[in-house]
Amino acid sequence: MPTQRPLLPRSAPAASGMSSRSVAALLDRLDARSVECHSLMVVRHGHVVAEGWWAPYSAGRPHLLYSLTKSFTSVAVGLAIADGLLSLDDRVVDVLPDHVPAGISERGRRLTVHHLLSMTTGHPADSLAEAWRLEPGDLVKGFLRLPFPEPGGTRHAYDNSTTFILARMVERVTGRGLPELLDERLFTPMGVDHAEWDRVASGAAFGFHGLHLTTEAVAAFGELLLRGGLWGDRRLVPREWVELATRRHIDTQQVEGWSDNPDALCGYGYQFWMSRHGYRGEGALGQLCVVVPSHDLVIAVTAAVPQGEEILGAIWECLLPGVDQAGSSRDDEILAERLRRLSFAPVPGLAAPERSVTARLDASAEDSALPDGTTVIVDPVDGGWLLRFGSFLDVEAGHGEWRETSPLGRPVVAAGAWQGDTFVAELFVITTPHRVRLVVDAAAGTAVATWNAVPLTGPDLALHLRSPLMTRPDVA
């Protein structure tokens, strides 16, 4: 796990004009509605005033950001534009001519950087799955092969392919990989030394998802934006780009299949969402970087929730009223202690150190993490268990405590217990929002292993324990 170096100064909530009771009210709301958060950081006037991680998640651990990654790609585009290598009016067909299909439509030929950034390319919905189906080895060409029913710039449709293409355009004009460019121009100057990227099979970073950062790095990114691209006295991002990227360029509409969310209807910038207050970068399952300039406030969240509006609603209704309502030092102490104690409870039950079991996995559940028929062996080892999944994966689990192993390169943190004739374990893929619940019925000799939320890049557990994750994703 990377060494954690503070990126932002700390202060008590009261010292920065923030009510500890409002943070506590936010936590109460999340608890009452069973919202699964993994971390929370609140920054006011440039100081971290509240921070907490639900163990086994922890401060130094990068967390998959899903589509919050898009906002970082936007900054990379802004850097390329500031360097004079790219412009908002540059067309895809001119920057990436080797990816242009024969017979491309006139509307496809007219698509520009502005259209990609604002997701106003004329596709009616996300094109990713169909574009990759058409051209498994060339998403850009697959995207351009699809029909464009509407003229560019007229209607917003959330589309992952647009950000992938932006990443490739930045790489073409700069001669640098997206991760290397952002390391040099953004992360290293900020002191962020633990950015990790998932990649497609060719080795290129997705651009539209796949960045892993610590919660503090996400909060620091929000603070950088809040300061107009300044980090201390150093200009990292042009102020003009921050202002352009984080203002509304197009109205947004209710997306079919997404839950009703007032913040989803506030408009879209350049790979940033507008909010009822300020703006945000947002990723699937509740990865958030919320910036509220009117209150000099940044909130970073990692989570595993079906939709982010539960968290946003709690921020607006519980946290925001506490701005400029500082409480007492005793309130601050109570909150700090509560934040220190945040945790997922290890699996309840007995150790039964003499018991072992062998079972066959039943993968009939839609969200199964392992192939059907996989042999599952539970053997007691050193006050916990060694969990063997076929011949390809061994994971250690603790009893009453979390135990960490990295069987395929990425860490998994697990705990388990016997509950009568059933062995139960929780396996956290700890650099992601995802975990697997293993239930072994010793009497029946069967086991199931199901995700809390199936990863957007597929259900195969082994895939998500490899580093870097490299795949062609099937993203709905």
C-alpha positions, -999 to +999 in steps of 0.1 A: +000+000+000+014+034-009+027+057+018+002+084+026+016+120+025-007+148+035-018+169+004-040+193+023-037+209+058-060+199+086-081+220+110-110+214+134-144+220+118-151+250+141-118+267+131-129+266+094-165+277+101-181+243+097-205+226+121-195+192+133-231+184+140-239+189+103-212+163+094-228+140+120-262+146+105-248+135+072-235+103+087-268+097+104-287+101+071-263+077+054-267+052+082-305+055+083-308+048+046-282+021+045-260+040+021-227+022+018-199+047+019-163+038+019-148+072+026-157+108+032-136+140+032-148+175+038-126+205+029-135+240+039-113+271+032-086+247+020-084+227+052-097+191+058-122+195+085-136+159+085-123+127+072-132+090+077-129+056+061-151+026+068-126-001+076-112-021+059-110+009+035-083+032+046-067+066+039-037+054+020-055+031-004-064+042-039-100+036-049-115+030-083-132+062-094-152+049-124-164+079-145-150+105-121-120+097-142-136+117-171-130+150-152-093+143-151-093+136-188-109+169-193-080+186-175-056+167-199-075+182-228-072+216-213-035+212-209-031+202-246-052+232-256-031+256-234+000+242-251-014+251-285-015+214-296-053+211-297-083+234-300-120+231-293-127+232-330-103+205-340-122+176-357-118+139-348-112+130-384-083+154-387-065+145-354-070+107-358-072+102-396-060+066-393-092+057-373-117+071-398-139+044-414-147+044-451-180+060-458-182+081-427-212+103-425-210+141-430-221+146-394-194+122-382-168+143-402-179+175-384-174+162-348-151+184-328-133+184-294-162+206-281-188+180-291-168+152-274-162+172-242-199+182-239-212+148-250-232+164-278-221+142-307-255+134-320-257+098-307-290+092-289-274+072-260-242+057-249-224+042-279-197+022-261-211-013-264-222-010-300-191+008-311-169-019-296-190-046-311-186-031-346-148-026-342-134-047-313-099-035-319-107+002-326-133+020-305-127+053-324-136+037-357-166+019-343-179+052-328-175+069-362-193+040-380-224+045-360-252+067-373-255+103-359-293+110-359-289+145-347-264+173-355-235+177-332-240+203-304-278+200-302-285+174-275-266+158-246-264+120-244-241+105-218-215+086-239-184+069-226-169+066-261-164+104-263-140+104-234-120+075-248-116+094-281-105+126-262-078+105-245-066+092-278-066+127-293-046+141-264-021+113-267-017+119-304-010+156-302+012+154-271+031+122-279+025+111-243+002+085-227-027+100-207-013+086-174+022+099-181+009+134-191-012+137-160+016+124-138+040+150-151+016+180-153-008+174-124-002+145-100+035+149-093+034+187-088+005+181-064+024+154-045+001+126-057+024+096-062-002+068-062-024+072-093-032+038-109-050+032-142-070+003-156-063-002-193-077-017-225-060-048-240-037-026-261-023-010-229-040+024-233-058+040-204-096+039-207-098+077-201-136+074-193-130+053-162-103+032-146-084+058-125-077+049-089-068+076-064-069+081-027-098+100-012-074+129-003-061+130-039-097+134-051-103+161-025-071+178-035-082+178-072-115+195-061-095+221-042-073+227-073-104+234-093-118+256-066-086+277-067-089+280-105-060+256-113-036+269-087-017+246-064-001+267-038+016+294-058+020+272-089-003+273-119-010+237-129-042+243-150-052+275-168-079+293-149-097+298-182-099+261-187-112+254-152-139+280-157-148+267-192-149+231-182-170+236-150-198+257-165-229+244-182-226+239-220-257+219-226-289+210-208-293+174-196-323+151-197-336+122-177-316+091-188-337+060-193-328+034-167-313+060-143-332+069-112-347+104-109-320+127-096-325+165-096-287+170-098-286+150-131-308+176-147-287+206-139-267+205-171-233+193-183-200+210-188-168+196-203-168+162-186-182+177-154-218+176-141-235+208-129-252+205-095-279+223-075-249+238-058-216+241-077-205+212-099-191+177-096-171+149-111-191+117-106-185+080-111-207+049-109-217+037-075-212+070-058-176+082-065-179+119-060-158+151-061-182+179-053-171+215-056-192+243-041-174+276-049-201+297-032-192+281+002-155+275-005-163+238+000-151+205-014-165+171-006-149+138-017-167+105-014-161+069-023-189+045-020-209+015-034-245+028-040-268+022-069-271+060-076-252+090-062-283+111-055-287+096-020-253+110-011-258+143-029-292+148-013-276+142+022-248+167+014-273+194+004-298+188+032-275+178+061-240+192+054-246+225+036-267+240+064-237+237+087-215+260+067-207+291+088-224+275+117-194+265+137-200+245+169-180+238+200-147+221+204-165+193+222-187+188+191-155+185+171-141+159+194-172+138+193-172+139+155-135+130+153-140+100+175-170+088+155-150+092+122-122+071+137-146+043+145-162+039+111-161+003+100-178-026+083-183-053+110-163-085+103-186-115+097-202-127+129-198-163+140-173-189+152-138-197+143-142-236+145-105-241+138-109-279+134-134-275+105-126-276+068-149-281+039-148-287+001-177-276-021-186-269-057-197-234-067-232-228-080-230-198-105-267-197-113-270-163-097-267-135-122-241-117-101-218-147-095-181-139-092-167-173-101-174-199-128-199-226-123-184-258-108-153-241-093-140-261-064-141-241-032-120-253-002-121-237+032-091-247+054-083-232+088-049-214+089-034-193+117-066-181+134-084-177+101-088-195+068-072-201+035-099-200+008-090-219-023-109-213-055-100-239-081-063-239-090-062-202-099-069-182-067-060-185-030-073-159-005-067-156+032-096-146+055-094-136+092-117-143+120-129-111+138-103-092+118-095-083+082-067-102+066-051-090+034-035-109+005-026-101-031-029-134-049-029-120-084-014-086-079-042-065-064-051-067-028-082-084-014-091-080+022-113-107+038-129-119+070-151-149+077-168-171+103-188-203+107-225-198+113-238-233+122-231-255+091-225-225+069-192-207+063-196-171+054-168-147+042-167-112+028-139-105+003-133-068-004-116-060-036-103-031-016-091-008-044-126-008-059-162-003-047-168-041-050-168-071-026-178-107-029-199-126-003-190-163-001-215-186+014-205-223+017-231-249+028-210-276+044-239-301+045-249-297+009-213-293-004-223-262-024-211-226-024-222-193-039-200-162-044-219-131-053-210-094-058-225-066-038-226-048-072-212-064-104-182-045-117-190-027-150-160-045-166-175-079-159-182-104-131-150-124-132-133-120-097-099-131-109-099-104-136-104-077-109-075-090-088-050-085-116-030-054-118-033-035-140-068-047-150-067-050-188-099-057-206-123-046-233-152-036-210-188-044-215-202-012-201-240-006-204 
